[in-house]
Structure formats: C-alpha cells, structure tokens
Amino acid sequence: MRWLTLALIALLVLLQYPLWLGKGGWLKVWDYDHQLAQQREANRRLETRNGGLDAEVRDLKQGYEAIEERARYELGMIKQDEVFVQVPENSNRPPPAEPPR
C-alpha cells in the first residue's frame, strides 16, 4: 500500500510540473501577461506622441501660421516692416517702492 501511495504522489508531481513550470505553465503565462501590460503602456504613450506629431505635420502642411510661429519663437525672425522690441529682465533691480499713504 505504501508503494502505491508513493507512486500516486510521484505521478501527481509529474503531472503538476508542466502546469507550473513547463513551457506554457502558469509562471510563464504570468510573466508574459506582465510583459504584455508593459508593452501596451509603451504603445499608448507612443500613440499619444505620434498623434501630436501627426497634428503638427498637418498644421505645417496646411497653413502658414505654424511656420510663422516657429520662425518667430525658435529662429527669432520678424516680418518685413515690423519693429522688434525686446525688454530685458533685470533681476538686480530692487522692486518698486510702494507710494506713501
């Protein structure tokens, strides 16, 4: 009877091994599920970024406002017959005094 019990336990262990540790076992499935969740999150971030880039490309192709904005802010260009005024920030100057009451 003891040999039969040991044989059944050994058979049970042999049947459980592929379920837990085999090629398609629970541990592998859990690991793949975790990798899939990470990849979906990365894809979501990239789709958001791609959507923004697509909108920017369409804007640059369709109108001159985006081109003009980039020329002004990134390249410091101005239109013909415009006057450029730059007000420097002076951090060493004390704040203005309050008027007397």
N, CA and C atoms as a LAMMPS dump frame, in Angstrom:
ITEM: TIMESTEP
0
ITEM: NUMBER OF ATOMS
303
ITEM: BOX BOUNDS ff ff ff
-5.0000000000000000e+02 5.0000000000000000e+02
-5.0000000000000000e+02 5.0000000000000000e+02
-5.0000000000000000e+02 5.0000000000000000e+02
ITEM: ATOMS id mol type element x y z
1 1 1 N 0.823 -1.197 0
2 1 2 C 0 0 0
3 1 3 C 0.871 1.267 0
4 2 1 N 2.007 1.187 0.702
5 2 2 C 2.881 2.337 0.778
6 2 3 C 3.47 2.663 -0.592
7 3 1 N 3.829 1.666 -1.368
8 3 2 C 4.377 1.879 -2.695
9 3 3 C 3.349 2.502 -3.621
10 4 1 N 2.118 2.111 -3.468
11 4 2 C 1.048 2.662 -4.292
12 4 3 C 0.861 4.158 -3.99
13 5 1 N 0.919 4.519 -2.714
14 5 2 C 0.782 5.922 -2.313
15 5 3 C 1.938 6.753 -2.871
16 6 1 N 3.159 6.252 -2.749
17 6 2 C 4.32 6.958 -3.273
18 6 3 C 4.249 7.091 -4.795
19 7 1 N 3.771 6.056 -5.457
20 7 2 C 3.651 6.091 -6.913
21 7 3 C 2.61 7.125 -7.336
22 8 1 N 1.5 7.204 -6.625
23 8 2 C 0.469 8.197 -6.947
24 8 3 C 0.949 9.622 -6.676
25 9 1 N 1.693 9.805 -5.601
26 9 2 C 2.244 11.134 -5.302
27 9 3 C 3.248 11.536 -6.386
28 10 1 N 4.094 10.587 -6.8
29 10 2 C 5.069 10.865 -7.854
30 10 3 C 4.351 11.2 -9.16
31 11 1 N 3.277 10.474 -9.47
32 11 2 C 2.5 10.748 -10.674
33 11 3 C 1.862 12.131 -10.6
34 12 1 N 1.356 12.482 -9.433
35 12 2 C 0.756 13.807 -9.236
36 12 3 C 1.804 14.918 -9.434
37 13 1 N 2.997 14.727 -8.905
38 13 2 C 4.062 15.707 -9.071
39 13 3 C 4.447 15.823 -10.544
40 14 1 N 4.539 14.689 -11.231
41 14 2 C 4.886 14.702 -12.643
42 14 3 C 3.821 15.398 -13.486
43 15 1 N 2.569 15.265 -13.097
44 15 2 C 1.501 15.944 -13.818
45 15 3 C 1.462 17.441 -13.509
46 16 1 N 1.825 17.825 -12.301
47 16 2 C 1.787 19.233 -11.903
48 16 3 C 2.976 20.027 -12.44
49 17 1 N 4.098 19.383 -12.69
50 17 2 C 5.302 20.085 -13.143
51 17 3 C 5.058 20.898 -14.421
52 18 1 N 4.487 20.312 -15.476
53 18 2 C 4.255 21.133 -16.68
54 18 3 C 3.257 22.267 -16.444
55 19 1 N 2.318 22.046 -15.55
56 19 2 C 1.314 23.075 -15.269
57 19 3 C 1.958 24.315 -14.661
58 20 1 N 2.906 24.129 -13.779
59 20 2 C 3.517 25.258 -13.087
60 20 3 C 4.817 25.741 -13.733
61 21 1 N 5.662 24.834 -14.159
62 21 2 C 6.998 25.21 -14.607
63 21 3 C 7.285 24.903 -16.069
64 22 1 N 6.365 24.303 -16.775
65 22 2 C 6.6 23.913 -18.167
66 22 3 C 6.558 25.084 -19.122
67 23 1 N 6.615 24.76 -20.423
68 23 2 C 6.661 25.773 -21.477
69 23 3 C 5.45 26.711 -21.44
70 24 1 N 4.282 26.201 -21.207
71 24 2 C 3.073 27.019 -21.143
72 24 3 C 2.518 27.073 -19.734
73 25 1 N 3.388 26.951 -18.738
74 25 2 C 2.947 26.92 -17.344
75 25 3 C 2.487 28.27 -16.829
76 26 1 N 1.937 28.234 -15.625
77 26 2 C 1.373 29.435 -15.02
78 26 3 C 2.422 30.525 -14.808
79 27 1 N 3.62 30.154 -14.456
80 27 2 C 4.651 31.17 -14.232
81 27 3 C 5.016 31.886 -15.538
82 28 1 N 5.109 31.139 -16.622
83 28 2 C 5.402 31.754 -17.924
84 28 3 C 4.236 32.645 -18.363
85 29 1 N 3.026 32.161 -18.16
86 29 2 C 1.845 32.942 -18.548
87 29 3 C 1.798 34.242 -17.754
88 30 1 N 2.093 34.181 -16.462
89 30 2 C 2.092 35.38 -15.637
90 30 3 C 3.162 36.358 -16.123
91 31 1 N 4.341 35.84 -16.446
92 31 2 C 5.426 36.685 -16.942
93 31 3 C 5.052 37.333 -18.279
94 32 1 N 4.474 36.559 -19.183
95 32 2 C 4.054 37.104 -20.482
96 32 3 C 2.949 38.145 -20.322
97 33 1 N 2.054 37.917 -19.378
98 33 2 C 0.983 38.877 -19.122
99 33 3 C 1.565 40.201 -18.619
100 34 1 N 2.561 40.098 -17.759
101 34 2 C 3.226 41.298 -17.241
102 34 3 C 3.941 42.039 -18.373
103 35 1 N 4.64 41.329 -19.235
104 35 2 C 5.315 41.95 -20.378
105 35 3 C 4.312 42.593 -21.331
106 36 1 N 3.179 41.945 -21.536
107 36 2 C 2.142 42.476 -22.419
108 36 3 C 1.581 43.786 -21.868
109 37 1 N 1.354 43.848 -20.555
110 37 2 C 0.852 45.085 -19.95
111 37 3 C 1.862 46.219 -20.116
112 38 1 N 3.142 45.921 -19.944
113 38 2 C 4.171 46.954 -20.129
114 38 3 C 4.211 47.42 -21.58
115 39 1 N 4.111 46.502 -22.508
116 39 2 C 4.156 46.869 -23.927
117 39 3 C 2.937 47.693 -24.321
118 40 1 N 1.781 47.351 -23.782
119 40 2 C 0.572 48.144 -24.08
120 40 3 C 0.723 49.568 -23.572
121 41 1 N 1.308 49.735 -22.386
122 41 2 C 1.522 51.072 -21.838
123 41 3 C 2.5 51.854 -22.72
124 42 1 N 3.564 51.206 -23.146
125 42 2 C 4.525 51.868 -24.041
126 42 3 C 3.855 52.243 -25.359
127 43 1 N 3.026 51.369 -25.892
128 43 2 C 2.306 51.657 -27.144
129 43 3 C 1.352 52.834 -26.969
130 44 1 N 0.698 52.911 -25.819
131 44 2 C -0.229 54.008 -25.558
132 44 3 C 0.523 55.343 -25.545
133 45 1 N 1.681 55.374 -24.878
134 45 2 C 2.477 56.608 -24.849
135 45 3 C 2.94 56.993 -26.253
136 46 1 N 3.373 56.005 -27.028
137 46 2 C 3.849 56.284 -28.379
138 46 3 C 2.71 56.742 -29.296
139 47 1 N 1.522 56.177 -29.121
140 47 2 C 0.372 56.617 -29.921
141 47 3 C 0.017 58.064 -29.609
142 48 1 N 0.104 58.436 -28.341
143 48 2 C -0.165 59.823 -27.964
144 48 3 C 0.86 60.75 -28.594
145 49 1 N 2.131 60.378 -28.516
146 49 2 C 3.189 61.184 -29.116
147 49 3 C 3.01 61.271 -30.63
148 50 1 N 2.697 60.142 -31.27
149 50 2 C 2.509 60.128 -32.722
150 50 3 C 1.326 60.986 -33.138
151 51 1 N 0.273 60.98 -32.339
152 51 2 C -0.881 61.825 -32.644
153 51 3 C -0.507 63.298 -32.633
154 52 1 N 0.292 63.703 -31.649
155 52 2 C 0.749 65.089 -31.583
156 52 3 C 1.633 65.446 -32.765
157 53 1 N 2.533 64.542 -33.129
158 53 2 C 3.406 64.791 -34.274
159 53 3 C 2.606 64.85 -35.573
160 54 1 N 1.602 63.993 -35.7
161 54 2 C 0.76 64 -36.894
162 54 3 C 0.009 65.323 -37.014
163 55 1 N -0.525 65.803 -35.897
164 55 2 C -1.239 67.083 -35.922
165 55 3 C -0.293 68.218 -36.288
166 56 1 N 0.927 68.173 -35.775
167 56 2 C 1.897 69.221 -36.093
168 56 3 C 2.282 69.183 -37.573
169 57 1 N 2.449 67.997 -38.134
170 57 2 C 2.793 67.872 -39.553
171 57 3 C 1.652 68.398 -40.419
172 58 1 N 0.415 68.024 -40.081
173 58 2 C -0.726 68.524 -40.848
174 58 3 C -0.819 70.043 -40.775
175 59 1 N -0.563 70.588 -39.583
176 59 2 C -0.619 72.037 -39.411
177 59 3 C 0.455 72.715 -40.247
178 60 1 N 1.654 72.134 -40.283
179 60 2 C 2.727 72.731 -41.083
180 60 3 C 2.442 72.634 -42.576
181 61 1 N 1.765 71.577 -43.006
182 61 2 C 1.466 71.41 -44.423
183 61 3 C 0.334 72.324 -44.882
184 62 1 N -0.628 72.6 -44.013
185 62 2 C -1.828 73.308 -44.433
186 62 3 C -1.735 74.82 -44.313
187 63 1 N -1.122 75.325 -43.27
188 63 2 C -1.169 76.77 -43.078
189 63 3 C 0.179 77.362 -42.801
190 64 1 N 0.221 78.677 -42.913
191 64 2 C 1.459 79.388 -42.685
192 64 3 C 1.601 79.834 -41.236
193 65 1 N 0.547 79.732 -40.439
194 65 2 C 0.612 80.205 -39.056
195 65 3 C 1.639 79.42 -38.249
196 66 1 N 1.673 78.111 -38.424
197 66 2 C 2.619 77.299 -37.67
198 66 3 C 4.049 77.58 -38.103
199 67 1 N 4.242 77.797 -39.391
200 67 2 C 5.586 78.106 -39.894
201 67 3 C 6.035 79.465 -39.357
202 68 1 N 5.125 80.406 -39.377
203 68 2 C 5.455 81.74 -38.872
204 68 3 C 5.758 81.705 -37.379
205 69 1 N 4.983 80.942 -36.641
206 69 2 C 5.207 80.826 -35.2
207 69 3 C 6.587 80.234 -34.903
208 70 1 N 6.943 79.194 -35.62
209 70 2 C 8.264 78.592 -35.424
210 70 3 C 9.372 79.571 -35.798
211 71 1 N 9.185 80.289 -36.884
212 71 2 C 10.203 81.244 -37.31
213 71 3 C 10.387 82.336 -36.261
214 72 1 N 9.302 82.772 -35.67
215 72 2 C 9.388 83.845 -34.674
216 72 3 C 10.043 83.363 -33.381
217 73 1 N 9.55 82.254 -32.827
218 73 2 C 9.973 81.85 -31.495
219 73 3 C 11.25 81.013 -31.486
220 74 1 N 11.465 80.218 -32.492
221 74 2 C 12.651 79.366 -32.488
222 74 3 C 13.826 80.014 -33.206
223 75 1 N 13.555 80.794 -34.254
224 75 2 C 14.631 81.381 -35.034
225 75 3 C 14.796 82.877 -34.802
226 76 1 N 13.835 83.499 -34.105
227 76 2 C 13.927 84.92 -33.806
228 76 3 C 13.702 85.814 -35.011
229 77 1 N 12.96 85.351 -35.995
230 77 2 C 12.725 86.128 -37.208
231 77 3 C 11.536 87.069 -37.016
232 78 1 N 11.518 88.135 -37.817
233 78 2 C 10.379 89.053 -37.808
234 78 3 C 9.959 89.3 -39.246
235 79 1 N 8.708 89.787 -39.396
236 79 2 C 8.209 90.098 -40.73
237 79 3 C 8.818 91.394 -41.225
238 80 1 N 8.723 91.588 -42.514
239 80 2 C 9.191 92.837 -43.104
240 80 3 C 8.287 93.964 -42.615
241 81 1 N 8.859 95.11 -42.327
242 81 2 C 8.163 96.299 -41.828
243 81 3 C 7.654 96.129 -40.399
244 82 1 N 8.166 95.182 -39.653
245 82 2 C 7.822 95.051 -38.238
246 82 3 C 8.954 95.629 -37.411
247 83 1 N 8.603 96.072 -36.224
248 83 2 C 9.608 96.596 -35.299
249 83 3 C 9.731 95.605 -34.163
250 84 1 N 10.958 95.194 -33.892
251 84 2 C 11.215 94.232 -32.822
252 84 3 C 11.63 94.989 -31.574
253 85 1 N 10.921 94.726 -30.479
254 85 2 C 11.236 95.364 -29.202
255 85 3 C 11.497 94.263 -28.201
256 86 1 N 12.65 94.342 -27.546
257 86 2 C 12.987 93.341 -26.541
258 86 3 C 13.151 94.049 -25.21
259 87 1 N 12.442 93.584 -24.192
260 87 2 C 12.521 94.164 -22.859
261 87 3 C 13.321 93.205 -22.001
262 88 1 N 14.522 93.603 -21.61
263 88 2 C 15.342 92.694 -20.801
264 88 3 C 14.831 92.634 -19.363
265 89 1 N 14.991 91.497 -18.779
266 89 2 C 14.627 91.345 -17.365
267 89 3 C 15.875 91.616 -16.543
268 90 1 N 15.761 92.512 -15.582
269 90 2 C 16.888 92.849 -14.736
270 90 3 C 16.565 92.362 -13.334
271 91 1 N 17.217 91.302 -12.913
272 91 2 C 16.909 90.725 -11.608
273 91 3 C 17.642 91.449 -10.49
274 92 1 N 18.626 92.32 -10.803
275 92 2 C 19.377 93.034 -9.778
276 92 3 C 18.654 94.285 -9.295
277 93 1 N 17.691 94.755 -10.046
278 93 2 C 16.97 95.971 -9.693
279 93 3 C 16.006 95.658 -8.54
280 94 1 N 15.957 96.523 -7.526
281 94 2 C 15.021 96.285 -6.406
282 94 3 C 13.589 96.505 -6.875
283 95 1 N 12.636 95.875 -6.217
284 95 2 C 11.228 96.069 -6.62
285 95 3 C 10.816 97.519 -6.385
286 96 1 N 9.837 98.003 -7.148
287 96 2 C 9.401 99.403 -6.981
288 96 3 C 8.836 99.619 -5.581
289 97 1 N 9.121 100.8 -5.041
290 97 2 C 8.633 101.135 -3.704
291 97 3 C 7.154 101.463 -3.761
292 98 1 N 6.488 101.166 -2.674
293 98 2 C 5.056 101.484 -2.6
294 98 3 C 4.889 102.97 -2.367
295 99 1 N 3.888 103.567 -2.98
296 99 2 C 3.667 105.005 -2.773
297 99 3 C 3.24 105.279 -1.326
298 100 1 N 3.612 106.436 -0.773
299 100 2 C 3.218 106.762 0.613
300 100 3 C 1.709 106.952 0.712
301 101 1 N 1.173 106.657 1.858
302 101 2 C -0.278 106.774 2.069
303 101 3 C -0.649 108.026 2.782
